[in-house]
Amino acid sequence: MTARNQLILMSDEHARSVTGCYGNPIVQTPHLDALASRGTRFANAYTPSPICVPARAAIATGLPIHLTGHWDNAHPYEGTPKSWAHILRDAGRDVVSIGKLHYRDAQMDTGFTEQILPMHVEDGRGDIAGSIRAPLPVRHQSRRLADNLGPGESSYTRYDRAVRDAASNWLQQAGATGKEGWTLLVSFVAPHFPLVAPQAFYDLYGDVDLAPNRPAPDETADHPWLKALRGSYVYDNFTDAKRREALRNYYGLVSFLDDNIGEVLGALDTSGAASSTDIIYLSDHGDNLGERGMWGKSTFFEESAGVPLIYAPIKRGEMHEICQTPVSLTDLYPTALGVLAKSEGGFGRSGRQLADLALSASDPDRPILAQYHAAGSPSGAFMVRRGRFKYCYYVGYEPQLFDLEADPNERQDLAASGKHDAKLFDLHTDLCRLLGQRPESVDARAKVDQGNLISRYGGPAKVLSGPTLTATSTPIDGAS
């Protein structure tokens, strides 16, 4: 039986490890856990890029960012190539978004029949300073992450409640009018910083001593490329107390997100459409959570590049409860189009429907690509996950190699040992094949595009002398 409706629930910066159904014994996520219990949880899901705008463009188009040029948070999606929303809408479906999209602006045709409370990049420009790659600017505004900690309210928690209420109202109205054949994207901001959790959710973790396992950089984080990233994003004002406070608020925001998702799912149930609606939950990327002295995203460590992904169709049938096959968020593109009789592939799209992956035998050797060309990166960075290994290639630097089966916490970089040269060669061959070119060529093209953008805004000095972007404003009030 094919569902007539699709509900896609999305969050921002949710590390998969901070979810109950992914094995976290502390965090309280009952609604996501219940959703996973009646669907399939993808154990090895990855973002196409560990930063908002490129990830969301790839999710929309089903394409890796080197094919579309959505390099960073100043190169947002503008409606080309076509998104899954375009194709569903053009097939006659009602395709509605509620909440954060992080595209150029609401005037661009990005495929939705309606955008409700859309949140797009700031002033249609985004983070221009993030396109400056040489020399890397020191982004002192990142210090505010340690200074702006909860409990309390922020513009983002207020916005997420508005998104929750708008989504619940939309579902109730759809049920009241008998509307069918719709796709609804509900996109929240939590648990994205500022790490300010509403009091009730902050209080859930008052008796828990939360702290990063490794609060200071270690051997794996002392890689020169990662040192450059840390030198650009300044987080060195975190004390032990602030690390604990930051994680308490992060956990609180995850529970706040889960509570909002529960209300939307409750509205779906009372609308009468639950029995004809497939549900998907995903986050655009994760968060480093203070591990190795890093916060925010921008790395390929599991905390940052790994994401939760849950697929709960109206009937699970023979689908696996847990799918071990590695997946990318670009797999959402064919999954969203699965409601149609036709599919849209080609132009570098290699995604597969989540339903097919959940029904098939585990394929651990399916290669997954991620890449990063954005703020704080001295050169293009690329990740290939295949089998038990994760390969990280940094243009102009030595690579990293992790055995996620023997070393799930990525404590030991195997690349320099001399014992894995054949594996490094194989994975680099995979990388070049997935890119269709050498990574150096992608890096060069990204820097040309970013240099041209900076020139249009008057050059690096003028860009850096202007206002500092710390957070994107919401449509209901200013940025946090």
N, C-alpha and C positions, 0 to 999 in steps of 0.2 A: 504493500500500500504506500502510495506517495503522499506526503503531507501537502496540504494546500497552502499552508502558511509557513513562514520562517521568522524566528525571533533570534537575532544575533545580539548578544550581550557582550560589551567590550569595556575594558578598564585600561588604565594607564600606569605603567611602571609596577606591575604586580609580579614579583618573583615567584616562580612556581613552588619553591620550597616553603613559602609561607601560605600554605593551604592545607587544610586538614586531610583532604582526600589524597594529597601527595605525600602524606606521612608525617606532617608536622604535628607533634603531640600537644602543642601549646595553643596555637591560634584557633580561634572559634569562627568557623565558616560553615555553619550547619546547612545553609541553603545551597551552596556550591557542592558540598559533600553529598547532599541528597540528589542533586542533579547528576553528579557523577555516578551515583549508585544505580541509576536507571538508564545510564548511557554508557559511553566509552570515554575513558580518560587516556589521553595520549601522553605517555611517560617521557617522550623525547621530542617535544615540540620546541621550535626555535623561531625567533624573529628574523626577518630578512636583513634587518639593520637595527642595532641597539640604540636607536634614538627616534623620537616621535615622527617627524614629518616623512623621512624616507621609509620608515616601516609602514606608515599608513598609506603611502602611495603604492607600495608594493602589495599591500593587502587589497587595495582597490583594483589594481590592474592585473594581479597575478604574475607580475614580472619582477625580476631582480633589478635593482636600481641602476646598474650600469647600462641597462638597455633603455632606460627612460630619463636618466639625468637628474633624478631627485636625490641629489648628493647629501643635502644637509637641511637644517631647519630654515634656510632661506631659499630653498628650491621646492616649494610645495606643489602638490597636485593641482592641475588646472582643468582637468577633464579629458586629457589625452595622454596615452592611449585610452580607449574606452574601458570603463570599469564594468564589473559585474552588474552594478546598478543600472548603467545604460542599457545593457542587454535585457535585463529583466523588465525594465520600464518599456523598452521598445517592443517587447513581447506582450504588452498589455497589462502587466502587473502594477499594483500600487506599491511603490518602493519609497519608504519614508525613513528619514534619519532624525533622531532626537539626541542632542548632546554634542560632544566634542568630535569634530572631524579633522581639524588641523590641515585643511586645504587652503587655497589662496584666499578665497572669500565666497560669500553666499551668492554672488552674481554669476560665477562660473557654472556652466552646465556640467555637473559631475555625476549626473544620472538619476538623482533622486526626484521623485515627483513632488516632494515637500521636504524642507529642512526646518525642524522645530528647535528653537534655542541653539542654533549652530555656533560652535566655537571654532574659529579659524585663526591662522597665524596673525600676529599682532600687526595691525595697519596694512594687511595684505603683503607685508614684507618679510616678517619673521626675524630670525636672529642673523642679521647681516654680518656681525662681527665673527660669527662662527665659521664664515667662509674664509677668514684670514688664516692661512696655513704656514706662512714663512715670513718673518719669525712668528711663532705662536704667541698671541697675546696672553698675558696673565689675567685670568677672569676672576677678579677679586670678589665679584658679586656672589660667587659660590660659597664664600664664607658665611653668607646669611643663612645657609641651610642649618648651621649649628646654632645660630642666634635666634631663629624664629621657630621655636618648638612649643608644642601645646602643653596642657590641654586647652581647648577652646574651639573657636569657629574661624574659618577663613572664607574668602570668596569662593573657593573651590568646594567646600562642604555645603555652602548655601546653594551653589550651582547644581551640585549633584542631587540635592533634594528636589530642586526644581525639575531636573531631568527625570528623576524618579516619578514625580507627580504627573508630569506631562505624559510619560510613557504609560502610566497606569490609567490615566484618563483616556488616552488614545485607544488602548485595548478595550476599555469598557464601552466606549462609543462604537468601536468596531463590532463588538458583540451585540450591542443594542440594535444596530442597523443591519446585522447579518452579513457584514462585509467579509468576503473570503478572497483568497488568492493574493495575499499581501506578503511583503518582506519588510520587517521593521528592524532597524539598527538602533539600539539604545546604548549610548557610549558615555561612560562615566569618566571622571578625572582621577578619583581616588584609586590607589594610594599615593599618587604623585605628590612630591613635596609642594608646598611647605608641610612639614611633618607636624601638623596641628590637628589632633583628633578630637572630635566632640567628647565632652566629659564622660558620658555614659559608656562610650567604647574605650576610652582611655582607662577608665576604672576597671575594665575587665582584666587588666594586666598589672594591677597594683601589687599583687603578691608574687609576681614572677620576676626573677632576676635575669633580664635580657642583656646580652652583650655579644658583640661579634666574636666568633671563634678565634680569629686572628686580626686584632685591631690595628696592627702595624704592618707595613710592607714586608713581604718575605722574599725568598729567592725568585718565585715565579712572578711577583709584582715588581721586581727590580730589573726586569727586562728594559732596555733603553727606550723602547717605544712607549711602554707604560709609564716610565719615569717622566717622559716628556708630557704625557697626558696629565699626570699628577702635578707637574709643574705649571700647567696651564689652568687646570681646575684646582683652586686652592681650598682644601678642606682641613688644613692643619690646626684649626682652632677647636677641634673636638677633644674634650677631656673624657676620661672614663665615665664620668657622670652624664655627660652629654651624649655619649654613645648609647648608654642605657636608655636615656630619655628619648633619643631619636628612634630607637627600635620599639620602645613602648608605644610611641605615637604611630609608627608605621604599622605595627600589629593592630592598633586601634582603628586605623584607617582601613585596613583590610577587612576587619569585622564590620565597620561602617558600610563599606562597599557591599559586603555580603548581605547585610540587612536591607539595603536598598534593592539589591537583586531579588531578595525574598519578597519584597512588596510588589515588584513588577511581575514576578511569577505568580503571586497570589491574584493579581488583577487578571492575568491570563487565565487562571483557573475559573474565576468567577465570570469571565466573559463568555465562557462556553466554547472557546476555540482551542483549549489545550489539547484535545484529542485529535486535532488536525494541524498541529504546529510542531515543526522540528525546532530544537533549541541548540544554539552554539554559544559557548563562553570562551573568550580569549582575552589576552592582554597584549598590547603592542610591543612591549619589551619588559625586562625585569629591572632590578635595582641591585647594586653591589652590596648594600646593607652594611657598610662599614668593614666588610671583609678585606683584608690586605691593605687597610687604610684608605679604602675607596668608597665613595658614595655616588649616588646617581647611576648612570648607565655607561654606555660607550665602550665597554669591553666585551670580550667573548667568553669570560668566565660564566659558569652555569647560572650564577645569580643574576647576571645581566642579560645574557643572550637566551637563556632558557625561559619559557613562558608556560603558564597553564593553558590547556586546551581541552575542553570537554564538549562532546557531541552527544546530544540526547534526542534521537529521533522519536517519532510517535510509537514505533515498535523497534526494539533492539534486535529481536530475533536471534540470529546466530552471531551477532557481533561480539567481539571480545570486550570484556569489562575493562581491561587494560591493554592498550595497543603499544607494543614496544618499537614498532617501525618508526624511525625518525621522520618527522614531518616539519614542514615550513608553513608559516602563516599565509604564504602564497597559495596553499592548498584550499584556502577559503574561496578563491575564485571559482574553480570548477564545482566546489561544494554548493555554493549559492546558485549556480546555474543548473544544478542537478534537478531542480523542480521543472525544468524545461525538457522537452524531448530532444533538443539539440544541445551540442556543446560548442564551446569556443576555445580553440587551442591556437597553435601556431605562434609565430613571432616570439620565440623563446620561452613560451609557457610549457612547463613540464609538470604542473601540479596535478594531483589526483584527488578525487572526491574522498572526503573523510569516511563516508559510508563504505566505499570499496576497501580502503585501508583497514577499517575496523573489521571487515568480514574476511580479509585475506590472511594467509599465514604470515607470521612475522618476517620482515625483510630488514634485518639489521644493517645490511650493506647498502641500503638506499642512501645516496650522498645528499647532504643538505648544505646549501651555501648561505653564508651571511657575509656582509661587508660593511665597512665604516669609513667615511671620508669627511667627517664632520668636525665640530669644534674640538680642539685639543689634540687633533691627530697630526703628527708631523708628516705622515705619508699614508697612503691607502692601506687598509688592513682587511684581511680576508680570513674567513673560517670555513673549513670543510669538516663536517661530522660524518664519518662513515664507520659502521661497525662500532667497536669499542674505543676507537681513537678520534680525537679532535685535533685538527691541524690548524694552526694560526700562522698566517704569513703576513709579514709586515714589509712593505717595499723598502729596500735599503737597509734592512735589519735581519738578524738571524730569526728563523722561525721558532715556534714553540710546538710541542707535541705532548698530548696528555692521553693516558690510558684511563678512560672513565670507568672501566670495570674494576681495575685494580686500585685506582686512585680517584674515586668519585669527587673528592674535594679539591682536585687539581693542585696538589702540593708539590708534585715532582714533574719538572719539565724534562722530557726524555730526549729532546732534540739534539742536545750537545753530547750525549753519551757515546755516540759512534756505533751504537748497537742497533739503531733503527733506521739506518740510511735507506734501506729498501722501502720501508714504509713511508718515509718522508718523500721519496721519489714518487711512489704511487699516488700519494695524496696530493702532491703538487701537480701531477699529471691530471688528476681529477679536477683540481682547481682550474687549470687552464682550459680543460674541456668544458666545464660548467660556465666559464666566462666566455668561451669562444675566442679567446685571445690571451696574451700574457697579462698578468696583473699589473705590470709596469705601464702598459698601454692604458688601462683603465685609470690608474692613478694620474697619469699625465693629462688625460682628458678631463677628469674631475677638476684638477687644479687650473686648467685653462678656463673652464666654465666659471669657476669661483673667482678667478682673477678678473675675468670680464665683468662679473657682477660687482665686485668691489670697485672697479674703475668707474662703473656707471654711477656709483654713489660717492665719487670724489676721491677715492684712494683710501688706503688703510688708516692714515693719520686722521682724516676727516671722519671716517666711520667710528674710530675709537674715541674721538673727542665728543661724539654725540651721546644721546641718552643710552643708558645701559639697560638692555632687556633682561629682566630677572624672571618674569613669568608672563604667560599669555593672559590677557584680560578675558573675562567671561561676558556673555551678552546681558547678564543681569546686574553686574556691577564691575568695578575695576579689578585689576590683577591683585593677587595676594601680596 
